[in-house]
Amino acid sequence: MNLWDMLAQADGVSRAVTLLLLCMSMASWYIILYKSWLLQQAVKQLATCKALFWQASDWTQARAHWLGADPQAMFTVLLDAAATTPESGLAAAASREDQLTRRLREALQTVRARLQWGQDLLATIGATAPFVGLLGTVWGIFHALTNLAVAGQYTLDKVAQPVGEALVMTAAGLAVAIPAVMAYNLMGRRLARLDAELEGLAYDLRALAQADAQNKA
């Protein structure tokens, strides 16, 4: 019996579980493929931006170089945050160093949020997909045994087939969860390395911006 025959004979709950697992699988693979491309681009662009920054003669040239090397504008926000522009309102009550630190912190959080997009959903899918599949298995077995009880047939071949079909749900849940968990762990390590490099870059930008402000004073 193929999958379509199983779904045709399944009830609403089994079909809903199957549809949920299918949606979870599609969502996880979309995130995996998109995040793999995004992180690969981020690693290359960050290395290029750092090299171009130290080769630039001033902040204006550095920003122009970054815009060319960072088409997704993932890291340009850090350079903009390091600009020593005066602020107004309550922000102006703080010292220039504190203002600079706050801007860089907010910019760093913006970059992190973009790079970490989808990680929570991957973790959720990896943690819940096996239980969703198990729910489908339990319900499928219950549904199959109920039909057998109504039919009054308890031979081994009559029991083995519906129970075996119900167990497919558990395998489907694991098939959805395993790639999501592996991708979450692998991407988490790449994100940790990127985060360390971004913190180092933010520290260098802060120190250079402070030195530039002191020279202009």
PLY file of the C-alpha trace (Angstrom):
ply
format ascii 1.0
element vertex 217
property float x
property float y
property float z
element edge 216
property int vertex1
property int vertex2
end_header
0.00 0.00 0.00
1.45 3.34 -1.03
1.28 6.65 0.79
-1.74 7.92 -1.14
-3.75 4.81 -0.28
-2.82 5.23 3.38
-3.95 8.85 3.37
-7.17 7.95 1.55
-8.04 5.45 4.28
-6.86 7.66 7.16
-9.16 9.78 9.28
-9.01 13.54 9.84
-6.52 13.39 12.71
-4.02 11.26 10.79
-4.28 13.53 7.77
-3.81 16.60 9.94
-0.68 15.09 11.52
0.67 14.21 8.08
0.02 17.72 6.80
1.67 19.23 9.88
4.78 17.09 9.44
4.90 18.05 5.76
4.70 21.76 6.61
7.38 21.39 9.29
9.66 19.60 6.84
9.20 22.24 4.15
9.80 25.06 6.64
12.94 23.45 8.06
14.44 22.76 4.63
13.69 26.30 3.49
15.50 27.66 6.55
18.38 25.21 6.12
18.96 26.15 2.49
18.49 29.89 3.01
20.60 30.05 6.17
23.39 28.00 4.57
23.56 30.54 1.75
23.24 33.51 4.12
25.99 32.36 6.49
28.30 31.52 3.61
27.80 35.01 2.21
28.19 36.56 5.67
31.55 34.90 6.28
32.93 36.06 2.93
31.51 39.57 3.15
32.65 40.13 6.72
36.21 39.15 5.84
36.13 41.44 2.81
34.64 44.36 4.75
37.27 44.08 7.47
40.09 44.06 4.93
38.64 47.01 3.00
38.08 49.00 6.16
41.71 48.99 7.19
42.76 49.88 3.66
40.46 52.94 3.47
41.84 56.42 4.01
38.81 57.75 5.90
35.31 56.83 7.10
33.64 57.96 3.87
35.85 55.78 1.74
35.43 52.89 4.15
31.65 53.11 3.90
31.81 53.25 0.09
33.97 50.13 0.08
31.63 48.35 2.48
28.56 49.12 0.38
30.26 47.48 -2.58
31.39 44.43 -0.64
28.19 44.05 1.41
25.25 44.02 -1.07
22.89 42.59 1.58
23.86 45.47 3.92
24.37 43.10 6.82
27.36 44.84 8.37
27.14 48.42 7.11
24.94 49.25 10.11
27.99 48.76 12.35
29.98 51.32 10.40
27.09 53.78 10.50
26.78 53.31 14.26
30.43 54.22 14.72
29.90 57.62 13.12
30.51 60.38 15.65
27.39 62.40 14.84
25.90 64.46 17.67
22.66 63.20 19.21
19.73 65.08 20.68
17.23 64.45 23.44
17.98 62.18 26.35
20.71 60.46 24.35
22.71 63.70 24.37
22.90 63.61 28.18
25.32 60.71 28.02
28.96 61.12 27.16
30.13 60.64 23.59
31.75 57.34 24.59
28.50 56.05 26.08
26.54 57.19 23.03
28.98 55.38 20.78
28.79 52.22 22.89
24.98 52.25 22.82
24.83 52.72 19.05
27.28 49.93 18.42
25.46 47.63 20.84
22.15 48.24 19.08
23.75 47.77 15.67
25.37 44.53 16.83
22.01 43.26 18.06
20.48 44.09 14.68
23.13 42.10 12.84
22.78 39.18 15.25
19.01 39.12 14.86
19.35 38.89 11.10
21.98 36.17 11.18
20.10 34.13 13.80
16.81 34.24 11.92
15.18 30.81 11.78
17.25 29.24 14.55
14.33 29.20 16.99
12.05 27.55 14.44
14.67 24.91 13.64
15.02 24.14 17.34
11.24 23.94 17.74
10.84 21.62 14.76
13.69 19.40 15.93
12.20 19.12 19.40
8.55 18.64 18.50
8.52 16.68 15.21
9.21 13.26 16.88
6.29 13.82 19.26
4.01 14.88 16.41
4.94 11.66 14.60
4.40 9.67 17.78
0.96 11.22 18.15
0.14 10.09 14.62
1.37 6.59 15.42
-0.65 6.30 18.62
-3.77 7.62 16.96
-3.24 5.39 13.91
-2.86 2.28 16.06
-5.94 3.20 18.08
-7.92 3.84 14.92
-6.76 0.57 13.33
-7.51 -1.55 16.40
-10.93 0.06 16.72
-11.75 -0.88 13.13
-10.52 -4.42 13.73
-12.67 -4.72 16.82
-15.71 -3.62 14.85
-14.90 -6.08 12.07
-14.25 -8.86 14.57
-11.09 -10.07 12.82
-7.98 -10.53 14.97
-5.65 -12.54 12.75
-1.99 -11.53 12.68
-2.06 -10.28 9.11
-5.07 -8.10 9.83
-3.32 -6.51 12.82
0.21 -6.20 11.41
-0.68 -4.14 8.35
-2.53 -1.23 10.04
-0.10 -1.15 12.95
2.86 -1.08 10.55
1.27 1.73 8.59
0.74 3.71 11.80
4.42 3.30 12.73
5.35 5.15 9.54
4.28 8.34 11.35
7.04 7.87 13.91
9.61 7.42 11.14
8.26 10.52 9.40
8.60 12.55 12.60
12.22 11.46 12.98
12.91 12.20 9.30
11.71 15.76 9.88
13.49 16.26 13.21
16.96 14.87 12.45
17.90 17.34 9.65
16.53 20.24 11.70
18.59 19.30 14.77
21.77 18.72 12.77
21.37 22.02 10.92
20.66 23.88 14.16
23.87 22.58 15.76
26.07 23.15 12.71
24.74 26.64 12.09
24.97 27.45 15.79
28.71 26.84 15.68
29.12 29.05 12.60
27.03 31.75 14.24
29.20 31.60 17.35
32.34 32.17 15.29
30.69 35.01 13.38
29.50 36.57 16.62
33.04 36.56 18.04
34.35 38.27 14.89
31.54 40.85 15.01
32.29 41.69 18.62
35.94 42.17 17.77
35.02 44.39 14.83
32.66 46.46 17.00
35.43 46.90 19.57
37.88 48.07 16.88
35.31 50.49 15.43
34.62 51.92 18.87
38.31 52.46 19.60
38.94 54.03 16.21
35.89 56.28 16.45
36.97 57.49 19.89
40.48 58.22 18.64
39.08 60.05 15.62
36.83 62.18 17.87
39.75 63.06 20.13
41.85 64.13 17.15
39.06 66.40 15.92
38.52 67.93 19.36
0 1
1 2
2 3
3 4
4 5
5 6
6 7
7 8
8 9
9 10
10 11
11 12
12 13
13 14
14 15
15 16
16 17
17 18
18 19
19 20
20 21
21 22
22 23
23 24
24 25
25 26
26 27
27 28
28 29
29 30
30 31
31 32
32 33
33 34
34 35
35 36
36 37
37 38
38 39
39 40
40 41
41 42
42 43
43 44
44 45
45 46
46 47
47 48
48 49
49 50
50 51
51 52
52 53
53 54
54 55
55 56
56 57
57 58
58 59
59 60
60 61
61 62
62 63
63 64
64 65
65 66
66 67
67 68
68 69
69 70
70 71
71 72
72 73
73 74
74 75
75 76
76 77
77 78
78 79
79 80
80 81
81 82
82 83
83 84
84 85
85 86
86 87
87 88
88 89
89 90
90 91
91 92
92 93
93 94
94 95
95 96
96 97
97 98
98 99
99 100
100 101
101 102
102 103
103 104
104 105
105 106
106 107
107 108
108 109
109 110
110 111
111 112
112 113
113 114
114 115
115 116
116 117
117 118
118 119
119 120
120 121
121 122
122 123
123 124
124 125
125 126
126 127
127 128
128 129
129 130
130 131
131 132
132 133
133 134
134 135
135 136
136 137
137 138
138 139
139 140
140 141
141 142
142 143
143 144
144 145
145 146
146 147
147 148
148 149
149 150
150 151
151 152
152 153
153 154
154 155
155 156
156 157
157 158
158 159
159 160
160 161
161 162
162 163
163 164
164 165
165 166
166 167
167 168
168 169
169 170
170 171
171 172
172 173
173 174
174 175
175 176
176 177
177 178
178 179
179 180
180 181
181 182
182 183
183 184
184 185
185 186
186 187
187 188
188 189
189 190
190 191
191 192
192 193
193 194
194 195
195 196
196 197
197 198
198 199
199 200
200 201
201 202
202 203
203 204
204 205
205 206
206 207
207 208
208 209
209 210
210 211
211 212
212 213
213 214
214 215
215 216
